[in-house]
Amino acid sequence: MLKSRDYHRHILAVTFTNKATEEMKYRIVQKLFQLASHEDKEYIQQIAYETNISENEIVYNANNALYNILHSYSQFSVTTIDSFFQRVIRAFAREMGLYAGYNVELDQSSVLEESIDLMLNEIDENRFLKDWLIEWAKKKIEEGKSWNFKTDIHRLGYEIFSEKLQDLDAKLLTEITDKDRLELFRKRMQRMVDHYISVLREKGMQALKILNDCGLTVDDLKYKNRGVGGYLVRLSQGNDAPPSKYAEEAINNPQGWYSGNSPRKEEIEAAYFGGLNDVATEAYMFHTDPERVREVTTARQILGQINVLGVLSDLMHHVNEYSRNQNLFLLSEASGFLKTIINQADTPFIYERVGSFYNHFMIDEFQDTSAIQWENFRPLVKNSLASGYPDWIVGDVKQSIYRWRNTNWKILAEEIEKDMAPQNVEVIGLNKNWRSAPEI
């Protein structure tokens, strides 16, 4: 900024709140005033030492910089990260399908509420949605909860605005929210679980028939309902709970089927060698096969959530439709749109559309940056460094407290040095804490 009178136009400083932006502007102007007035001689000497610029030239340039900033304040580019992203969005509004005069919507909740009402008003015309919501209501009732799912839909709806969803490939997102695909996949998962239960039920019934043909009941067997007999009964009833240790001990082990003083030992041994153990072993091996258990467990987890995904896909459609009809652009979508634009365009072209060319970037409170925000800034910072201009990233991972806002402290702690060539990164630790009392 002290190099030439208009150099401030080529510096972009961003932070995360309007309050922090105003504070940063105030401090920059204040420092320039102190330099221009020759008030802070120690600071002038420090700058002269680090920049090899004479003290008189620093004072002169500070005076010019201050004059030009105050007379072209709109080009004093200290802004929030969202404001900068909105500026880029306005430059690419046509490419993004936005009409002139669109409104940036900050209140996600109101858009969500309107979209939910629109979706529920069409429930009779949407067979998939109706079936999904009925299944959802049944599940809630089975869990002893209220069947009214509107609050749950509202809570779920916030996932639409999450960066995890926005970061998904567009083609993949289309595929996983396609209703016909979801229904086919749901049926496939249900068949897998039904087949598993059916085989175990059949094996359980075969075993009980052998017992009955030999004049035996579960109470005649060792440990009664807690042992292998109870295990076979549960399988015959379609209950695939894991076998107990007593049931496992009975597989291929005659002593696991009867007590030492059992009056029906001979009948039990006859049943055991007459096919009972074979059927029980087949059931046990099928039931506990690791690969099959993994597949069925996964299928059940999917079935427990796929109705929710179906509702989410409908809700996404209505949010997009409502936003389009109202000519709204949701601020939460800005980073995702920009990721697509910036990744597909050359950096100079982006600057040309924005109307400013920045040599330097300063990102404050960097620990609050999200993955997509950094992906959007990374090409600009890389271009700046490749052109020989230094940039500044300021942050403290210990102060990363906005995880609910998609922030990722690992970007500052680990990824910057991976993303940039090692020779382009210099880490400077600050040894003064200006926020706490001296004792701390």
C-alpha positions as CSV (number, residue, x, y, z in Angstrom):
1,M,0.0,0.0,0.0
2,L,3.0,2.3,0.6
3,K,4.6,1.5,-2.8
4,S,2.4,3.8,-4.8
5,R,-0.6,6.1,-4.4
6,D,-3.1,3.7,-6.0
7,Y,-1.7,0.4,-4.8
8,H,-4.5,-0.2,-2.3
9,R,-6.7,-1.0,-5.3
10,H,-4.7,-4.2,-5.9
11,I,-5.0,-5.5,-2.3
12,L,-8.0,-7.6,-1.1
13,A,-8.5,-8.2,2.6
14,V,-11.3,-10.5,3.7
15,T,-12.6,-11.5,7.1
16,F,-15.8,-13.1,8.3
17,T,-18.0,-10.5,10.0
18,N,-19.0,-6.9,9.2
19,K,-17.8,-5.9,12.6
20,A,-14.3,-7.3,11.9
21,T,-14.3,-5.6,8.5
22,E,-15.0,-2.2,10.0
23,E,-12.4,-2.8,12.7
24,M,-9.8,-3.7,10.0
25,K,-10.6,-0.6,7.9
26,Y,-10.4,1.6,10.9
27,R,-7.0,0.2,12.0
28,I,-5.6,0.6,8.5
29,V,-6.7,4.2,8.1
30,Q,-5.5,4.9,11.7
31,K,-2.0,3.5,11.0
32,L,-1.7,5.4,7.7
33,F,-2.7,8.6,9.5
34,Q,-0.1,8.0,12.2
35,L,2.5,7.3,9.5
36,A,1.5,10.4,7.5
37,S,1.5,12.6,10.6
38,H,4.9,11.2,11.7
39,E,3.3,10.2,15.0
40,D,4.6,6.7,15.3
41,K,8.4,7.1,14.7
42,E,9.2,3.6,16.0
43,Y,6.8,2.0,13.5
44,I,8.2,4.1,10.7
45,Q,11.7,3.0,11.5
46,Q,10.6,-0.6,11.6
47,I,9.0,-0.4,8.2
48,A,12.0,1.4,6.8
49,Y,14.2,-1.4,8.0
50,E,12.1,-4.2,6.6
51,T,11.3,-2.6,3.2
52,N,14.5,-0.6,2.5
53,I,12.3,2.5,1.9
54,S,13.5,5.7,3.4
55,E,11.5,7.2,6.3
56,N,10.6,10.3,4.4
57,E,9.3,8.3,1.5
58,I,7.2,6.2,3.9
59,V,5.6,9.3,5.3
60,Y,5.0,10.8,1.8
61,N,3.5,7.5,0.5
62,A,1.4,7.0,3.6
63,N,0.0,10.5,3.1
64,N,-0.8,9.7,-0.6
65,A,-2.3,6.3,0.2
66,L,-4.5,7.8,2.9
67,Y,-5.7,10.6,0.6
68,N,-6.5,8.1,-2.2
69,I,-8.3,5.7,0.1
70,L,-10.5,8.4,1.5
71,H,-11.3,9.8,-2.0
72,S,-11.9,6.4,-3.6
73,Y,-13.3,4.5,-0.6
74,S,-15.3,2.1,-2.8
75,Q,-12.0,0.7,-4.0
76,F,-10.7,0.1,-0.5
77,S,-11.2,-3.6,-0.7
78,V,-11.6,-4.7,2.9
79,T,-14.7,-6.9,3.0
80,T,-16.4,-10.0,4.3
81,I,-15.7,-13.2,2.5
82,D,-19.4,-13.5,1.7
83,S,-19.5,-10.0,0.2
84,F,-16.6,-10.8,-2.1
85,F,-18.2,-14.0,-3.2
86,Q,-21.5,-12.1,-3.9
87,R,-19.5,-9.7,-6.0
88,V,-18.2,-12.5,-8.2
89,I,-21.7,-14.0,-8.4
90,R,-23.1,-10.7,-9.6
91,A,-20.4,-10.7,-12.3
92,F,-21.5,-14.2,-13.4
93,A,-25.2,-13.9,-12.8
94,R,-26.2,-14.7,-16.4
95,E,-24.0,-17.9,-16.5
96,M,-25.7,-19.0,-13.2
97,G,-29.2,-18.5,-14.6
98,L,-30.0,-15.5,-12.3
99,Y,-32.3,-12.8,-13.6
100,A,-31.5,-9.1,-13.3
101,G,-32.5,-7.7,-9.9
102,Y,-32.3,-11.0,-8.1
103,N,-32.3,-10.8,-4.3
104,V,-29.7,-12.4,-2.0
105,E,-31.7,-14.3,0.7
106,L,-30.0,-14.6,4.1
107,D,-33.0,-16.2,5.9
108,Q,-32.8,-19.9,5.0
109,S,-35.4,-20.8,7.5
110,S,-38.2,-18.9,5.8
111,V,-37.4,-20.3,2.4
112,L,-37.3,-23.8,4.0
113,E,-40.7,-23.2,5.6
114,E,-42.3,-22.1,2.4
115,S,-40.8,-25.0,0.4
116,I,-42.0,-27.6,3.0
117,D,-45.5,-26.2,2.8
118,L,-45.4,-26.4,-1.0
119,M,-44.1,-29.9,-0.9
120,L,-46.8,-31.2,1.6
121,N,-49.5,-29.5,-0.5
122,E,-48.6,-31.8,-3.4
123,I,-48.5,-35.0,-1.4
124,D,-51.6,-36.5,-3.0
125,E,-50.0,-36.0,-6.4
126,N,-46.7,-37.5,-5.5
127,R,-46.9,-41.2,-4.8
128,F,-43.2,-41.6,-3.9
129,L,-43.4,-38.8,-1.4
130,K,-46.6,-40.1,0.1
131,D,-45.1,-43.6,0.6
132,W,-41.9,-42.2,2.0
133,L,-43.7,-40.0,4.5
134,I,-46.0,-42.8,5.6
135,E,-43.0,-45.1,6.2
136,W,-41.3,-42.3,8.1
137,A,-44.4,-41.8,10.3
138,K,-44.6,-45.5,11.0
139,K,-41.0,-45.6,12.0
140,K,-41.5,-42.7,14.4
141,I,-44.6,-44.4,15.9
142,E,-42.7,-47.7,16.3
143,E,-40.0,-45.7,18.2
144,G,-42.7,-44.3,20.5
145,K,-42.4,-40.8,19.0
146,S,-45.0,-38.4,17.6
147,W,-46.0,-39.2,14.0
148,N,-45.9,-35.5,13.1
149,F,-42.8,-35.3,11.0
150,K,-42.9,-31.6,9.9
151,T,-40.4,-30.5,12.6
152,D,-38.1,-33.3,11.5
153,I,-38.4,-32.3,7.9
154,H,-37.5,-28.7,8.8
155,R,-34.5,-29.9,10.8
156,L,-33.5,-32.2,7.9
157,G,-33.9,-29.5,5.4
158,Y,-30.9,-27.6,6.7
159,E,-28.8,-30.4,5.2
160,I,-29.6,-28.8,1.8
161,F,-27.5,-25.8,2.7
162,S,-24.6,-27.8,4.0
163,E,-21.3,-27.7,2.2
164,K,-21.1,-31.5,2.3
165,L,-24.1,-31.7,0.0
166,Q,-23.0,-28.7,-2.2
167,D,-19.6,-30.3,-2.6
168,L,-21.1,-33.4,-4.2
169,D,-20.5,-33.8,-7.9
170,A,-23.7,-32.6,-9.7
171,K,-24.1,-35.8,-11.7
172,L,-23.8,-37.9,-8.5
173,L,-26.3,-35.6,-6.7
174,T,-28.8,-36.1,-9.5
175,E,-28.4,-39.8,-9.4
176,I,-28.8,-40.2,-5.6
177,T,-31.9,-38.0,-5.5
178,D,-33.6,-39.6,-8.5
179,K,-36.9,-41.0,-7.3
180,D,-37.1,-44.0,-9.6
181,R,-33.5,-44.9,-8.8
182,L,-34.1,-44.6,-5.1
183,E,-37.2,-46.8,-5.2
184,L,-35.4,-49.5,-7.2
185,F,-32.5,-49.4,-4.8
186,R,-34.8,-49.6,-1.8
187,K,-36.5,-52.7,-3.2
188,R,-33.1,-54.3,-3.9
189,M,-32.0,-53.7,-0.3
190,Q,-35.3,-54.9,1.0
191,R,-35.0,-58.1,-1.0
192,M,-31.5,-58.7,0.4
193,V,-32.8,-58.5,4.0
194,D,-36.0,-60.5,3.3
195,H,-33.9,-63.3,1.7
196,Y,-31.6,-63.4,4.8
197,I,-34.6,-63.6,7.2
198,S,-36.4,-66.2,5.0
199,V,-33.4,-68.6,4.9
200,L,-32.9,-68.4,8.6
201,R,-36.7,-68.8,9.3
202,E,-36.7,-71.9,7.1
203,K,-33.7,-73.4,8.8
204,G,-35.3,-72.7,12.2
205,M,-38.5,-74.4,11.2
206,Q,-36.7,-77.4,9.8
207,A,-34.8,-77.8,13.1
208,L,-38.0,-77.5,15.2
209,K,-39.7,-80.1,13.0
210,I,-36.9,-82.6,13.7
211,L,-37.2,-81.9,17.4
212,N,-41.0,-82.4,17.2
213,D,-40.7,-85.6,15.2
214,C,-38.4,-87.0,17.9
215,G,-40.9,-86.0,20.6
216,L,-38.8,-83.3,22.0
217,T,-39.4,-79.7,22.9
218,V,-37.0,-76.7,23.6
219,D,-37.5,-77.3,27.4
220,D,-35.8,-80.7,27.0
221,L,-32.6,-79.1,25.7
222,K,-29.7,-77.6,27.6
223,Y,-30.3,-74.1,28.9
224,K,-33.8,-74.3,27.5
225,N,-34.8,-71.0,25.9
226,R,-31.4,-69.5,26.6
227,G,-29.6,-72.2,24.7
228,V,-29.6,-73.6,21.1
229,G,-33.3,-74.5,21.3
230,G,-34.3,-70.9,22.0
231,Y,-32.0,-69.8,19.2
232,L,-33.8,-72.1,16.7
233,V,-37.2,-70.9,17.9
234,R,-36.2,-67.3,17.4
235,L,-35.0,-68.0,13.9
236,S,-38.3,-69.8,13.0
237,Q,-40.0,-66.6,14.1
238,G,-37.9,-64.4,11.8
239,N,-35.8,-63.0,14.6
240,D,-32.1,-62.9,13.5
241,A,-30.6,-61.6,16.7
242,P,-27.1,-62.9,17.1
243,P,-26.8,-66.4,18.6
244,S,-25.9,-66.6,22.3
245,K,-22.7,-68.2,23.5
246,Y,-24.7,-71.2,24.6
247,A,-26.1,-71.6,21.1
248,E,-22.6,-71.3,19.6
249,E,-21.3,-74.0,22.1
250,A,-23.9,-76.4,20.7
251,I,-22.7,-76.3,17.1
252,N,-21.0,-79.6,16.2
253,N,-21.0,-80.5,20.0
254,P,-23.5,-83.0,21.3
255,Q,-22.8,-82.0,24.9
256,G,-24.1,-78.5,24.1
257,W,-27.6,-79.9,23.5
258,Y,-28.3,-81.7,26.8
259,S,-27.3,-81.5,30.5
260,G,-25.3,-84.3,32.1
261,N,-28.3,-85.6,34.1
262,S,-30.9,-85.2,31.3
263,P,-33.4,-88.0,31.3
264,R,-33.8,-87.6,27.5
265,K,-30.2,-87.8,26.6
266,E,-30.6,-90.7,24.2
267,E,-33.5,-89.0,22.3
268,I,-31.6,-85.8,22.0
269,E,-28.5,-87.6,20.7
270,A,-30.7,-89.4,18.2
271,A,-32.1,-86.1,17.0
272,Y,-28.6,-84.5,16.9
273,F,-27.2,-87.2,14.7
274,G,-30.5,-87.5,12.8
275,G,-30.0,-84.1,11.1
276,L,-30.7,-81.6,13.8
277,N,-27.0,-80.5,14.2
278,D,-26.6,-80.3,10.4
279,V,-29.6,-77.9,10.1
280,A,-28.5,-75.9,13.1
281,T,-24.9,-75.7,11.8
282,E,-26.1,-74.5,8.3
283,A,-28.3,-71.9,10.0
284,Y,-25.4,-70.7,12.2
285,M,-22.9,-70.5,9.3
286,F,-25.3,-68.6,7.1
287,H,-26.3,-66.4,10.0
288,T,-22.8,-65.4,11.0
289,D,-21.0,-65.3,7.7
290,P,-19.0,-62.0,8.0
291,E,-19.6,-60.8,4.4
292,R,-23.3,-61.6,4.5
293,V,-23.7,-59.9,7.9
294,R,-21.9,-56.8,6.6
295,E,-24.2,-56.7,3.5
296,V,-27.4,-57.1,5.5
297,T,-26.4,-54.6,8.2
298,T,-25.5,-52.1,5.5
299,A,-28.8,-52.8,3.7
300,R,-30.7,-52.2,7.0
301,Q,-28.9,-49.0,7.6
302,I,-29.8,-47.8,4.1
303,L,-33.4,-48.8,4.5
304,G,-33.6,-46.9,7.7
305,Q,-32.5,-43.7,6.0
306,I,-33.5,-44.0,2.3
307,N,-37.0,-42.6,3.0
308,V,-35.3,-39.5,4.5
309,L,-33.2,-39.2,1.4
310,G,-36.3,-39.4,-0.7
311,V,-38.0,-36.6,1.3
312,L,-34.8,-34.6,1.0
313,S,-34.7,-34.9,-2.8
314,D,-38.2,-33.6,-3.0
315,L,-37.5,-30.8,-0.7
316,M,-34.4,-29.8,-2.7
317,H,-36.5,-29.6,-5.8
318,H,-39.1,-27.3,-4.0
319,V,-36.4,-25.1,-2.5
320,N,-34.8,-24.6,-6.0
321,E,-38.3,-24.0,-7.6
322,Y,-39.3,-21.5,-4.9
323,S,-36.0,-19.6,-5.2
324,R,-36.3,-19.5,-8.9
325,N,-39.9,-18.3,-8.8
326,Q,-39.1,-15.6,-6.3
327,N,-35.8,-14.7,-8.1
328,L,-33.9,-15.4,-4.9
329,F,-30.3,-16.5,-4.5
330,L,-29.5,-18.2,-1.2
331,L,-26.3,-16.9,0.3
332,S,-25.5,-20.4,1.5
333,E,-25.2,-21.6,-2.1
334,A,-22.6,-18.9,-3.0
335,S,-19.5,-21.0,-2.3
336,G,-20.8,-24.0,-4.2
337,F,-21.6,-21.9,-7.3
338,L,-18.3,-20.1,-7.1
339,K,-16.4,-23.4,-6.9
340,T,-17.8,-24.4,-10.2
341,I,-17.1,-21.0,-11.8
342,I,-13.6,-20.5,-10.5
343,N,-12.5,-24.1,-11.2
344,Q,-13.6,-23.7,-14.9
345,A,-12.3,-20.2,-15.6
346,D,-8.8,-18.6,-15.8
347,T,-8.0,-16.3,-12.9
348,P,-7.5,-13.2,-15.2
349,F,-11.0,-13.8,-16.7
350,I,-12.5,-13.8,-13.2
351,Y,-10.8,-10.5,-12.4
352,E,-11.9,-9.0,-15.7
353,R,-15.5,-9.8,-14.9
354,V,-15.3,-8.6,-11.3
355,G,-13.7,-5.3,-12.5
356,S,-10.7,-5.4,-10.2
357,F,-7.3,-7.0,-10.4
358,Y,-5.8,-8.0,-7.1
359,N,-2.1,-8.7,-6.6
360,H,-2.3,-9.4,-2.9
361,F,-4.7,-11.3,-0.7
362,M,-5.1,-11.1,3.1
363,I,-7.5,-13.6,4.7
364,D,-8.1,-12.9,8.4
365,E,-9.5,-15.4,11.0
366,F,-8.5,-18.2,8.6
367,Q,-9.4,-20.9,11.1
368,D,-13.1,-20.1,10.3
369,T,-12.7,-20.9,6.6
370,S,-14.6,-23.8,5.2
371,A,-13.3,-26.3,2.6
372,I,-15.3,-24.8,-0.3
373,Q,-14.3,-21.2,0.6
374,W,-10.7,-22.2,0.5
375,E,-11.1,-24.0,-2.8
376,N,-12.5,-20.8,-4.2
377,F,-9.7,-18.7,-2.9
378,R,-6.9,-21.1,-3.6
379,P,-6.6,-20.5,-7.4
380,L,-6.5,-16.7,-6.8
381,V,-3.8,-17.0,-4.1
382,K,-1.8,-19.4,-6.3
383,N,-2.0,-17.1,-9.2
384,S,-0.8,-14.2,-7.0
385,L,2.1,-16.2,-5.6
386,A,3.1,-17.4,-9.1
387,S,3.2,-13.7,-10.1
388,G,5.7,-12.9,-7.3
389,Y,3.3,-11.1,-5.0
390,P,3.2,-12.1,-1.3
391,D,-0.1,-12.9,0.4
392,W,-1.1,-13.1,4.1
393,I,-3.2,-15.7,5.9
394,V,-3.8,-15.0,9.6
395,G,-5.5,-17.4,12.0
396,D,-5.3,-19.5,15.1
397,V,-6.5,-23.1,15.1
398,K,-7.3,-22.8,18.9
399,Q,-10.0,-20.2,18.1
400,S,-11.8,-22.4,15.6
401,I,-15.3,-22.5,17.2
402,Y,-17.6,-22.4,14.2
403,R,-17.7,-26.1,13.2
404,W,-21.5,-25.9,12.8
405,R,-20.8,-23.4,10.0
406,N,-18.7,-25.9,8.0
407,T,-15.3,-24.4,9.2
408,N,-12.3,-26.7,9.0
409,W,-9.3,-25.9,11.2
410,K,-7.2,-28.5,9.4
411,I,-6.9,-26.3,6.4
412,L,-4.8,-23.8,8.4
413,A,-3.1,-26.5,10.5
414,E,-2.1,-28.9,7.6
415,E,-3.4,-28.3,4.1
416,I,-2.1,-24.8,3.2
417,E,1.5,-26.1,3.2
418,K,0.4,-29.0,1.0
419,D,-1.6,-26.9,-1.4
420,M,1.2,-24.3,-1.9
421,A,4.8,-25.1,-2.8
422,P,6.8,-25.4,0.4
423,Q,9.1,-22.6,-0.7
424,N,6.0,-20.3,-0.9
425,V,5.0,-20.7,2.7
426,E,6.6,-18.9,5.7
427,V,5.0,-19.5,9.1
428,I,5.3,-16.6,11.5
429,G,4.2,-17.3,15.1
430,L,2.9,-14.3,17.0
431,N,4.3,-14.1,20.5
432,K,1.9,-11.5,21.9
433,N,-1.7,-12.0,23.0
434,W,-3.6,-8.7,22.8
435,R,-6.9,-10.0,24.0
436,S,-6.2,-11.4,27.4
437,A,-5.1,-9.9,30.7
438,P,-1.3,-9.9,31.3
439,E,-1.5,-12.8,33.8
440,I,-3.0,-15.0,31.1
